[in-house]
Structure formats: structure tokens, C-alpha cells
Amino acid sequence: MLGIVPAAGRGSRIQPLGFSKELLPVGSRIDGNTERPCAVSEYLVRRMVRAGADKICFVIGSGKSDILEYYSAGYADAAALFVVQPSPVGLCDAIFRAAPLVAAADETVLVGLPDTIWFPEDGFLALPDDGLSFLLFPVDQPEFFDAVVVDPDGRVRQIQVKQQNAASNWIWGAFKMPGRTLHQLAALWRERDRCDEYIGTLVNAYLAAGGEAYGIKAGIAYVDVGTFNGYRTALRLLESAAGTKDDQAAITLPGHQHVPILAGEGG
């Protein structure tokens, strides 16, 4: 199982930093008997490993050698792989640079955004292995993200990319698919002259061509840490989660019906 971590973005919304935004310390982790700072991207990697990923591919920019140094030894039992995206030209381009690493048609592929923190931690396990599926989270302002419109049976009808008056308040936060689907999407992207920057527009074309995707409303809380307000919200979210015995319990921040999300792909 391969986890793809697109980490080539500039991080312009939370600059200036002296390091890659994916290494921004948020919360802490226990290393042996020592408490250490936790890089924001570790939350995604940890969720991928928990779902069974034995390889994590970081797609990095040419100036992001610090990510390579941070993860060069791998993470837990997963090996680390690195692919370079020469310029940050979109999520589709980043994801498909990892496609040559997926040779088996039935190998499971996980994709998430490394500057986000979400619950439940085992959210990837709620997604089926045999097709394209999105882990969905409820938000109050879906127009800032990729809102996913689904039928009653969970079949995705449309992904509305940063659309005003979005028809759904559920947005995708991560997704899963077999290797064959990854290569089908990559082939379609190339056929469309690589015009799709966002995965949502490409998936809409995939659906129009007869493809299928499902949205699973198993997400509880989701925070984009790529802004200062998001960073503060993430700290409160982690504090709230630490106070629960079960990370699948409802997580509510004071004054919020849902954890606010302030930006979608990229950044």
C-alpha cells in the first residue's frame, strides 16, 4: 500500500518560515520516553501507516530538502520514497508524479494533504479498497473547498471546486483508490492536456466518461493548518482530542458547530 503526500506547495499563506510548511510543529509526540514536537505532516503520515501503508511517497519541490532529511529513515514501519515536482503547478501534477511507483493494478493508494489535521485517525479504513472513494468532512463554508455532491447511496455526482452556493456542505479531505484507477486518472489527465490543476475538475471529467466514485461521510473534524487562524484552531482541536478516550468521539471546539476549514488544495 502506497501513501502519496504532495508536499511541493509554496506555503505562501503562512510565510515567512525558515523551513517547509509541512514541517511546521503542531502539538507533540512521544519518542520513547521523551516528548518531542510533531510536524504537521506527521498526522497524515501516521493515518496512512495506521491504514496499512508500507510505503510513503513524498512529492517535494526542488527547494524542500528538509522534508527529505526529516523523513529519510521512513516513518514507523513504512519506507519513505521521494519524487520531485520541479514547480508547484497543481495537485494533479504532484499526485501523478508518484504513479510510476504503482505497478500493481490492485495496489491500494492513499492520498491526503500534509498541512491538514483530521479525525477520526482511522478514517482511511472507512473507505473501500476496490474503487475511487473520498473521505468527507462537514464544514460551515464549503465554498472555500471542494464540496462533494453525492447520491443517497454515496455515489459521487459532482465535485464543486471552490464554488459559491455549493450544493453540499461535505468536502473531501483524503481519498483512496486501487492502482488501476490511479493510472486511469493519470491517463485522462494527460488526454486533457494536463489542464486540471485540482483533482475535483479531473474527477468530474472521469465521472462524465463513465467512471465511478463514492463519498464516505465518516469524517468528524478537519483543519487546514496552512493559515495562522488554522494553526490556532489545530492546537485547540488536538487539545480537545487529547481529552477524549476515543478519537472517534465527537470533537467540538468552543463556538463552532464544525471545525472551520479555511482553504482547500494547494497553498
C-alpha positions as CSV (number, residue, x, y, z in Angstrom):
1,M,0.0,0.0,0.0
2,L,1.4,3.4,-1.0
3,G,0.6,6.7,0.6
4,I,1.1,9.8,-1.6
5,V,1.9,13.0,0.2
6,P,2.0,16.1,-2.1
7,A,4.4,18.4,-0.4
8,A,5.7,20.7,-3.1
9,G,3.5,23.7,-2.4
10,R,5.0,27.1,-1.5
11,G,3.1,27.6,1.7
12,S,2.6,31.3,0.9
13,R,-0.4,31.7,3.3
14,I,1.7,31.1,6.4
15,Q,5.1,32.5,5.4
16,P,7.7,33.6,6.3
17,L,9.0,30.3,7.7
18,G,12.6,29.1,7.8
19,F,11.5,25.6,6.7
20,S,8.9,23.8,4.6
21,K,5.3,24.3,5.9
22,E,4.9,20.6,6.1
23,L,7.4,20.5,9.0
24,L,5.5,23.2,11.0
25,P,5.5,22.0,14.6
26,V,1.9,21.4,15.8
27,G,1.4,19.6,19.0
28,S,3.8,16.9,20.2
29,R,4.5,13.2,20.0
30,I,6.2,10.7,22.4
31,D,9.5,9.4,21.2
32,G,10.5,6.7,23.7
33,N,10.2,8.4,27.0
34,T,10.7,11.9,25.5
35,E,8.0,14.3,24.3
36,R,9.0,16.0,21.0
37,P,7.4,18.5,18.7
38,C,5.3,16.9,15.9
39,A,5.5,18.2,12.3
40,V,2.0,18.8,10.9
41,S,2.6,16.3,8.1
42,E,3.2,13.5,10.6
43,Y,-0.5,13.5,11.3
44,L,-1.3,12.5,7.8
45,V,1.6,10.0,7.6
46,R,0.5,8.4,10.8
47,R,-3.0,7.9,9.5
48,M,-1.6,6.3,6.3
49,V,0.5,3.9,8.3
50,R,-2.4,3.1,10.5
51,A,-4.4,2.2,7.4
52,G,-1.7,-0.2,6.3
53,A,0.6,1.8,4.1
54,D,4.1,0.3,3.9
55,K,5.5,3.0,1.6
56,I,5.1,6.7,1.8
57,C,5.9,8.8,-1.3
58,F,6.6,12.5,-0.6
59,V,6.3,14.7,-3.7
60,I,8.6,17.6,-2.9
61,G,9.8,20.7,-4.6
62,S,13.4,21.3,-5.5
63,G,13.9,23.6,-2.5
64,K,12.4,21.2,0.1
65,S,15.4,19.0,1.0
66,D,14.5,19.5,4.7
67,I,11.5,17.1,4.1
68,L,13.8,14.5,2.7
69,E,16.1,14.8,5.7
70,Y,13.2,14.7,8.1
71,Y,11.7,11.5,6.7
72,S,14.7,9.8,5.1
73,A,14.6,7.0,7.6
74,G,11.0,6.3,6.9
75,Y,8.1,6.5,9.4
76,A,7.3,3.7,11.8
77,D,7.3,0.5,9.6
78,A,6.8,2.4,6.3
79,A,9.7,3.2,3.9
80,A,10.0,6.7,2.6
81,L,10.2,7.5,-1.1
82,F,10.8,10.9,-2.7
83,V,9.8,12.3,-6.1
84,V,10.5,15.8,-7.2
85,Q,7.8,18.2,-8.7
86,P,10.0,20.9,-10.3
87,S,7.4,23.6,-9.9
88,P,4.2,23.6,-7.9
89,V,1.7,23.5,-10.8
90,G,-1.2,21.8,-9.0
91,L,-2.3,18.8,-7.1
92,C,-2.9,16.6,-10.1
93,D,0.6,17.0,-11.4
94,A,2.0,16.2,-7.9
95,I,0.0,13.1,-7.4
96,F,0.7,11.6,-10.9
97,R,4.4,12.1,-10.5
98,A,4.2,9.2,-8.0
99,A,2.2,7.0,-10.4
100,P,5.3,5.1,-11.8
101,L,5.8,3.7,-8.3
102,V,2.5,1.9,-8.5
103,A,3.0,-1.2,-10.7
104,A,0.2,-3.5,-9.4
105,A,-3.3,-2.8,-10.6
106,D,-4.7,-3.8,-7.2
107,E,-2.2,-2.0,-5.0
108,T,-4.1,0.4,-2.7
109,V,-3.2,4.1,-3.0
110,L,-3.9,6.7,-0.3
111,V,-3.8,10.4,-0.9
112,G,-4.1,13.3,1.6
113,L,-2.9,16.8,2.2
114,P,0.1,17.2,4.5
115,D,-0.8,20.6,6.0
116,T,-4.1,19.3,7.4
117,I,-5.2,17.5,10.6
118,W,-8.3,15.4,10.7
119,F,-10.3,12.9,12.8
120,P,-11.0,10.1,13.1
121,E,-7.5,8.8,12.9
122,D,-8.7,5.6,11.2
123,G,-10.7,7.5,8.6
124,F,-8.9,5.8,5.7
125,L,-10.2,2.4,6.9
126,A,-13.8,3.6,6.3
127,L,-13.0,3.8,2.6
128,P,-13.4,0.8,0.3
129,D,-10.4,-0.7,-1.5
130,D,-11.9,-1.5,-4.8
131,G,-12.6,1.9,-6.3
132,L,-12.1,5.7,-6.0
133,S,-13.6,6.9,-2.7
134,F,-13.3,10.2,-0.8
135,L,-13.3,10.7,3.0
136,L,-15.8,13.5,3.5
137,F,-16.0,16.1,6.3
138,P,-18.8,18.5,7.2
139,V,-17.9,22.2,7.1
140,D,-19.7,25.5,7.5
141,Q,-18.2,27.2,4.5
142,P,-17.9,24.7,1.7
143,E,-17.4,27.4,-0.9
144,F,-13.7,27.6,0.2
145,F,-13.1,24.0,-0.7
146,D,-14.1,21.1,-2.9
147,A,-17.7,20.3,-2.0
148,V,-18.7,16.8,-2.9
149,V,-22.3,16.1,-4.0
150,V,-23.4,12.5,-3.5
151,D,-26.5,10.4,-4.2
152,P,-28.3,8.7,-1.3
153,D,-26.2,5.6,-1.9
154,G,-23.0,7.7,-1.6
155,R,-22.1,7.7,-5.3
156,V,-20.4,11.0,-6.2
157,R,-22.4,13.1,-8.7
158,Q,-20.1,16.1,-8.8
159,I,-17.3,17.9,-7.1
160,Q,-17.8,21.6,-6.9
161,V,-14.4,23.3,-6.7
162,K,-14.5,26.4,-4.6
163,Q,-18.0,27.2,-5.8
164,Q,-20.3,29.8,-4.3
165,N,-23.6,28.5,-3.1
166,A,-22.2,24.9,-3.1
167,A,-24.9,22.2,-3.1
168,S,-23.2,20.2,-0.3
169,N,-21.5,21.1,3.0
170,W,-19.4,18.0,2.8
171,I,-15.9,18.4,1.4
172,W,-13.2,15.8,0.7
173,G,-10.2,15.6,3.0
174,A,-8.5,12.5,1.7
175,F,-9.1,9.7,-0.8
176,K,-8.3,6.1,-1.7
177,M,-8.2,4.0,-4.9
178,P,-6.6,1.0,-6.4
179,G,-3.5,1.4,-8.7
180,R,-5.6,0.8,-11.8
181,T,-7.8,3.8,-11.0
182,L,-4.7,6.0,-10.3
183,H,-3.4,5.1,-13.8
184,Q,-6.8,5.7,-15.4
185,L,-7.0,9.2,-13.8
186,A,-3.4,9.9,-14.9
187,A,-4.1,8.9,-18.5
188,L,-7.3,11.0,-18.6
189,W,-5.3,14.0,-17.2
190,R,-2.8,13.6,-20.0
191,E,-5.6,13.3,-22.6
192,R,-6.9,16.6,-21.3
193,D,-3.5,18.3,-21.9
194,R,-2.8,18.4,-18.2
195,C,-5.3,21.2,-17.9
196,D,-6.6,20.1,-14.5
197,E,-4.9,21.7,-11.5
198,Y,-7.4,20.5,-9.0
199,I,-8.4,16.9,-8.5
200,G,-12.1,17.9,-8.4
201,T,-12.3,19.0,-12.0
202,L,-10.4,15.9,-13.2
203,V,-12.8,13.6,-11.2
204,N,-15.8,15.4,-12.8
205,A,-14.4,14.5,-16.2
206,Y,-13.8,11.0,-15.0
207,L,-17.4,10.7,-13.9
208,A,-18.6,12.1,-17.2
209,A,-16.6,9.5,-19.1
210,G,-18.4,6.7,-17.1
211,G,-16.2,6.4,-14.1
212,E,-17.5,5.9,-10.6
213,A,-16.5,7.4,-7.2
214,Y,-18.0,7.3,-3.8
215,G,-18.1,9.7,-0.9
216,I,-18.0,8.3,2.6
217,K,-19.3,10.7,5.3
218,A,-17.1,9.3,8.1
219,G,-15.1,12.5,8.8
220,I,-15.6,14.3,12.1
221,A,-13.2,17.2,12.2
222,Y,-10.8,18.7,9.7
223,V,-8.4,21.7,9.9
224,D,-6.2,23.2,7.3
225,V,-3.1,24.4,9.2
226,G,-1.9,26.5,6.2
227,T,-3.1,29.8,7.8
228,F,-2.4,31.4,11.1
229,N,-6.1,31.0,12.2
230,G,-6.0,27.4,11.0
231,Y,-2.8,26.8,13.1
232,R,-4.5,28.1,16.2
233,T,-7.6,26.0,15.5
234,A,-5.5,22.9,15.1
235,L,-3.9,23.4,18.5
236,R,-7.4,23.6,20.1
237,L,-8.5,20.6,18.1
238,L,-5.6,18.5,19.3
239,E,-6.2,19.6,22.9
240,S,-9.8,18.6,22.5
241,A,-9.0,15.2,21.0
242,A,-6.4,14.5,23.7
243,G,-9.2,14.9,26.3
244,T,-11.3,12.1,24.8
245,K,-10.6,8.4,25.3
246,D,-11.8,7.6,21.8
247,D,-10.7,9.7,18.9
248,Q,-13.9,8.8,17.1
249,A,-15.9,10.6,19.7
250,A,-17.4,13.9,18.6
251,I,-14.9,16.7,18.7
252,T,-16.4,20.1,19.1
253,L,-14.5,23.4,19.5
254,P,-15.9,26.2,21.6
255,G,-18.1,28.4,19.5
256,H,-18.0,26.2,16.4
257,Q,-20.6,23.7,15.1
258,H,-17.9,22.1,13.0
259,V,-14.1,22.7,12.9
260,P,-13.7,25.6,10.3
261,I,-11.7,25.0,7.2
262,L,-10.1,28.0,5.6
263,A,-8.6,26.8,2.4
264,G,-8.6,23.8,0.0
265,E,-5.9,22.3,-2.2
266,G,-2.6,23.9,-2.6
267,G,-1.2,26.9,-0.8
